[in-house]
Amino acid sequence: MKKYIVVFLVVVVLLSSIVALFMATGNNDAGGREYTVPQTPVVKHTHSYGNWKTVTSSTETEEGLEERYCECGKTISRVTPKNLPVSKGLEFTLSENGEEYSVSGIGECSDLDIVIPSMYQGLPVTSIDAMAFYKIKTITSVAMPKTVKKIGTAAFMECSSLVSVYFPDYLEEIGLSAFMNCTSLKRLDLPESLECFGRYAFSGCVKLTKVYIPDTITVISEGAFGECTLLSSIEIPNSVTSIETFAFSSCTLLSNINIPDSVTSIGNMAFSDCKLLRKIVIPKSVITMGRDVFAGCYSLTIYCRFSNSVANTYGWDKQWNSSNVPVIWGYLHDK
């Protein structure tokens, strides 16, 4: 009799444990679960880099390389342009106030490597006009002086042979579609001075493999990196608050991306068709989520740092997870 009583008690204990575990883990319509196991708290670190140091000096035939270091051990690098004379024959337009010039076209210049001068007729060159080099398929590189602060709409759009762009340290703005469909462009070393880049600024740069986004950027604009099909990894800085519609759509090799705690909004289809993306962590700060954000990401598991009930009170579209990929709710690990 005692044997049966013991067996009965064991069964009761096991069933109680299973019920308690089920109630603790919960469930949701995306196949996710509440993650309640004690975990390592998130450890935040803001990178602080020193001055640029020359690793390899530029020559007339070869690019150079510079690096900066953070005390945590992280290193960022940028290429520097060849030592070439400024390009002759470019077209310039005088500003309305008569105090500065912009580059308005390639003019009679036949250089493959464009070197924009800092001065023209005694005045500074401060911008590159909209469509200035649109569909110029011969140029392979562009070096800009520190005087240039703005690159206009479609300035280099569909420059299909453009491999390298050397951005100046004081550049503030890159316009709409400025480098769209530059199908030979391989890397982007965006400067710390940059405040914004326009919609579809780098969309369709199918050979782009390396991107550095500085912590002066607050918005990853609509379609900015869409269809960058060789881009496999990108780090979003803690300054970014919004990732807009189609921002990384159809980045088919993208497998590693972070969403920092600063992000409050993710737009429609922002990561759609990122077919190799396997893990993404959504921070508590994200209060707005568009529709079809991860559509077509069938290898993905989403890790949310809050509960499903909290998400339901936020401005999340009902179709945000339209592909119904697994969601782990209440995730607290540091990675």
Secondary structure by P-SEA (a helix, b strand, c coil): caaaaaaaaaaaaaaaaaaaaaaaaccccccbbbbccccccbbbbbbbbccccccccccccbbbbbbccccccbbbbbbbbcccccccbbbbbbccccccccccccccccccbbbbbccccccccccccccccccccccccccccccccccccccccccccccbbbbccccccccccccccccccccccccccccccccccccccccccbbbbcccccccccccccccccccbbbbcccccccccccccccccccbbbbcccccccccccccccccccbbbbcccccccccccccccccbbbbbcccaaaaaacccccccccccccccccccccc
